[in-house]
Amino acid sequence: MSNPSDELRAEAEAVGLTRLEGKHWDELEKALDAKRKHTNGMPDNLTIWDEPAHVYRAGDEA
C-alpha cells in the first residue's frame, strides 16, 4: 500500500507506529480488520475487571 488512508495513519499514530512503510501498512490494515471482526458486538465500556474468567471445577465425585 503506497498511500494509506488518513484513518489508518491516525490509528497507527495513536499506538506509536510513526515510521511504517510499504507492506507494513497492509499488515496493519489486515490486523485492524481482524480486531474489528473479533470485537464486533462487544460492549464499549468493558474494563480489565470485566474479563471473563473461565473456571472449571471438578464435581463432588472427583
C-alpha positions in Angstrom: 0.0 0.0 0.0 1.7 3.1 -1.1 -0.8 5.6 0.2 -2.6 4.7 3.4 -5.8 6.4 4.3 -5.9 9.2 6.9 -7.9 6.9 9.2 -5.3 4.2 9.0 -2.5 6.7 9.6 -4.4 8.1 12.7 -4.8 4.6 14.1 -1.1 3.8 13.6 -0.1 7.1 15.3 -2.4 6.5 18.2 -0.3 3.5 19.2 3.1 5.0 18.3 3.6 3.4 14.9 5.0 6.5 13.2 7.5 5.0 10.8 5.6 2.4 8.8 6.4 1.9 5.2 5.3 -0.3 2.2 3.8 -3.6 3.1 3.6 -2.7 6.8 0.5 -0.6 6.1 -1.1 -3.6 4.5 -0.2 -5.7 7.5 -1.6 -3.1 9.9 -4.8 -2.9 8.0 -5.2 -6.7 8.0 -4.6 -6.8 11.8 -7.1 -4.0 12.4 -9.7 -5.8 10.3 -9.2 -8.9 12.4 -9.5 -6.9 15.6 -12.8 -5.4 14.4 -14.1 -8.9 13.4 -13.3 -10.4 16.8 -14.5 -7.4 18.9 -17.7 -6.6 16.9 -20.7 -6.7 19.2 -18.8 -6.4 22.4 -19.8 -3.5 24.7 -17.6 -0.5 24.6 -17.5 0.1 28.3 -15.7 -3.0 29.4 -12.8 -2.7 31.9 -10.0 -5.0 32.8 -12.2 -6.3 35.6 -14.8 -7.5 33.1 -12.5 -10.1 31.6 -14.3 -13.4 31.5 -12.8 -16.0 33.9 -13.4 -19.5 32.6 -13.2 -21.6 35.7 -13.8 -25.3 35.6 -14.4 -27.2 38.8 -14.4 -30.9 39.5 -17.8 -32.3 40.6 -18.4 -33.8 44.1 -17.4 -37.2 42.8 -13.9 -36.2 41.9 
